Amino acid sequence: MKKFWGFYKNESFSVGCSGRTVYVYDNKGNELKKFRDFPYAYTATFKPNSNVIAVKSTEGHIGFYDLETLSLIKKDTVTRIGAQDEGFSFSTDGNYFYNIEKPISSTKTQLAIYETENFTKINTLFADDEKMVLDSIEFDPITNKCYILGFMRDCDYGVFDYGFVAILNQEKQIITDIHMINQDTYDYLEAYKHWEQCGFTEKSLNFNNIIKKNNEIKSTSIKEVHSNSTKNLYI
């Protein structure tokens, strides 16, 4: 089997993302389909308890695929400015899909929310926040809490000020319980989450210098870092 940037499995299918092509295999490794609906498709994630998968392109596209019918359900073009490599995730119950995106500028993020019956975007959060930059999103499968990793910009200079981990209140659609984290913790967690988003592939690791330089790779999560940090910030 090819070496992929992103590789993902459930009980029935495997999906490999090479960049130009999305390969679909059955659970015995037999190739079933190749999709070439958009370029620079490196990462994906399965909808919980289903054979639906979301594939994200760094060029600015998202594709939702039904692997049972081997068909594209829907393609959404977020932007054409590129540099769309932030995190994304289905909610634990699979009813929503969350995507961190940068439709206007490579330095300004927002959080898009899709319903997963028709994969229609139903809301966009934090589009007007000039200070907060979002990197990654993670759902706790037990509590369904949604954790966010990001950083705050220095208002005067527009550069990195400090990293943070927080909880997204899904009902009120605001970020709460914001904890500041130091630069080293932020850098490692951001790099680890990107590797995780690729399915922990060897090919992705070879280009992840922050993870590679560690003598011992330690697994981590936004939830774990949030639980181990104590400083609450009110922004």
Backbone hydrogen bonds, N-H to C=O, Kabsch-Sander energy under -0.5 kcal/mol:
donor,donor_aa,acceptor,acceptor_aa,energy
4,F,2,K,-0.7
5,W,17,C,-1.7
6,G,17,C,-1.5
7,F,198,C,-1.6
8,Y,15,V,-2.4
10,N,13,F,-2.4
14,S,25,Y,-2.1
15,V,8,Y,-2.8
16,G,23,Y,-2.3
17,C,6,G,-3.2
18,S,16,G,-0.6
18,S,21,T,-2.5
19,G,21,T,-0.5
19,G,41,A,-1.3
22,V,35,F,-2.6
23,Y,16,G,-2.9
23,Y,21,T,-0.6
24,V,33,K,-2.6
25,Y,14,S,-2.9
26,D,30,N,-2.2
27,N,12,S,-0.8
29,G,26,D,-1.9
32,L,24,V,-3.5
33,K,24,V,-1.4
35,F,22,V,-2.7
41,A,19,G,-3.7
42,Y,40,Y,-1.0
42,Y,56,K,-1.0
43,T,56,K,-1.3
44,A,197,Q,-0.8
45,T,54,A,-2.0
47,K,52,V,-2.9
50,S,47,K,-1.0
53,I,65,Y,-2.2
54,A,45,T,-2.8
55,V,63,G,-3.0
56,K,43,T,-2.9
57,S,61,H,-3.0
58,T,40,Y,-2.5
60,G,57,S,-1.1
62,I,76,D,-2.3
63,G,55,V,-2.7
64,F,74,K,-2.7
65,Y,53,I,-2.9
65,Y,63,G,-0.5
66,D,71,S,-2.7
67,L,51,N,-2.7
67,L,65,Y,-0.7
70,L,66,D,-0.7
71,S,66,D,-2.1
73,I,64,F,-3.1
73,I,71,S,-0.6
74,K,64,F,-1.4
76,D,62,I,-2.9
78,V,60,G,-3.1
78,V,76,D,-0.7
79,T,60,G,-1.1
82,G,59,E,-1.1
84,Q,58,T,-2.4
85,D,83,A,-1.1
87,G,135,D,-2.6
89,S,98,Y,-2.4
91,S,96,Y,-2.7
94,G,91,S,-1.6
97,F,114,Y,-2.3
98,Y,89,S,-3.4
99,N,112,A,-2.3
100,I,87,G,-2.4
101,E,99,N,-0.5
101,E,110,Q,-2.6
105,S,108,K,-0.5
108,K,105,S,-1.1
110,Q,101,E,-1.8
111,L,125,L,-2.6
112,A,99,N,-2.9
112,A,110,Q,-0.6
113,I,123,N,-2.7
114,Y,97,F,-2.8
115,E,120,T,-2.3
116,T,95,N,-1.7
119,F,115,E,-0.5
120,T,115,E,-0.6
122,I,113,I,-3.0
123,N,113,I,-1.5
125,L,111,L,-3.1
129,D,126,F,-1.2
130,E,128,D,-0.8
133,V,151,F,-2.8
135,D,149,L,-3.1
136,S,149,L,-1.7
138,E,147,Y,-2.3
140,D,145,K,-2.7
144,N,140,D,-2.7
146,C,168,L,-0.6
147,Y,138,E,-3.6
147,Y,145,K,-0.6
148,I,166,A,-2.6
149,L,136,S,-2.4
150,G,164,F,-2.2
151,F,133,V,-2.4
152,M,162,Y,-2.9
153,R,131,K,-2.4
154,D,159,V,-3.2
155,C,153,R,-0.6
158,G,154,D,-3.3
161,D,152,M,-3.0
162,Y,152,M,-1.1
163,G,181,I,-1.0
164,F,150,G,-2.6
165,V,179,H,-2.1
166,A,148,I,-2.1
167,I,176,T,-2.7
168,L,146,C,-3.0
169,N,167,I,-0.7
169,N,174,I,-3.2
170,Q,168,L,-1.0
173,Q,169,N,-2.2
174,I,169,N,-1.0
176,T,167,I,-3.3
178,I,233,L,-0.6
179,H,165,V,-3.2
180,M,231,K,-0.8
181,I,163,G,-2.2
186,Y,182,N,-2.5
187,D,183,Q,-2.9
188,Y,184,D,-2.3
189,L,185,T,-2.4
190,E,186,Y,-2.8
191,A,187,D,-2.1
192,Y,188,Y,-2.8
193,K,189,L,-2.5
194,H,190,E,-1.6
195,W,191,A,-2.0
196,E,192,Y,-2.6
197,Q,193,K,-2.4
198,C,194,H,-1.0
198,C,195,W,-0.5
199,G,196,E,-1.9
200,F,195,W,-2.4
205,L,201,T,-2.0
206,N,202,E,-2.0
207,F,203,K,-0.5
207,F,204,S,-1.1
208,N,205,L,-1.9
209,N,207,F,-0.8
212,K,208,N,-2.4
213,K,209,N,-1.9
214,N,211,I,-1.2
218,K,216,E,-0.6
219,S,217,I,-0.5
225,V,221,S,-2.2
226,H,222,I,-2.7
227,S,223,K,-2.5
228,N,224,E,-1.6
229,S,225,V,-0.6
229,S,226,H,-0.8
232,N,230,T,-0.6
233,L,178,I,-2.4
235,I,233,L,-0.6
